[in-house]
Amino acid sequence: MTAKRFLDLKAVSDELAVTKAQVYTILKNGDLPAIQVGPKKVWRIERTKLEEYIERRYAATREAVERGDVPDEDPEDPED
């Protein structure tokens, strides 16, 4: 089976393990290119654009680590 070219907000949120609201914010600020289609103007994200976004985030994270600009604790982890 061939992977789908376009993903919806839920598929992207599942892929990134974040909420749909967080994906919507990423779309609105232009970090992740997307299109709106149909009369309801639903969002669709091209899989290649998602992969490019992930690679950019890896690069930005590497740079932040090298600068020492990463918190000592994970804000999502209540154990810390």
N, C-alpha and C positions, 0 to 999 in steps of 0.2 A: 504494500500500500504506500502511495506517495504522500509525503507530508503536505498539509494544506499550505497554500501560499499566504493566505490571510488568516489572522487570528482575531477573535473578539476580546473584549475587555476581560471577561472571566478567564479565558485561556491564558492571556498574558499575566493576569494576577496569579493564577495557579503556577505558571512557569517561574515567576519571580518570587513566589511565596509572600505576596503582599496583598493588600485589599484592592478592590476595584477602584475605590476612591483614590488610593495612592497612584494607581496607574493613570487615572484621569488627570491628576495633578501633573504627572510627568508629560502627558500629552499636551495639556494646556500651556505648560511652560516651554514647550518646543524641544525638550530633550529627546523625546521619542517621536519621530515622524509617524503620522497616521492619516487616514482619510476618513471622511464621512460619506456614507452611501445610502441610497434609497430615500424615500419620502420621509422616513423617520430620522434620517441622518445618523444612523448607527455608526459607531467607530469600528474601523478595521485596521489592524496593524500588520504590515508585511513581515513575515518571519525573518527575512534577511535584515530588516531594519531593527528588529528586536535583538538579533545576534550582534549587530553593530553596536547597539546601545550597551549591551552587556560587556562587550570588549572595551568600550570607552569607560565604563564604570570600573572595570578591573584596572585600567591604566590610571584613572584618577585615584583609586584606592592605593595603588602602588606608590604613586607620587606622595600621597598624604602620609603613608607609612614612612617613606624615606625622609620626609620633613619632620616626622615626629608629631604629626597633627592628627592623631587617632586617640580617642578616649581609652583610658585604661580598663574601663568596664563596658560591657555590651548593654545599652539602654533597654534592650528587650529581655534580658535575662534577670529574673527576680532573685536568682541565687547569688548574684554578685553583690 
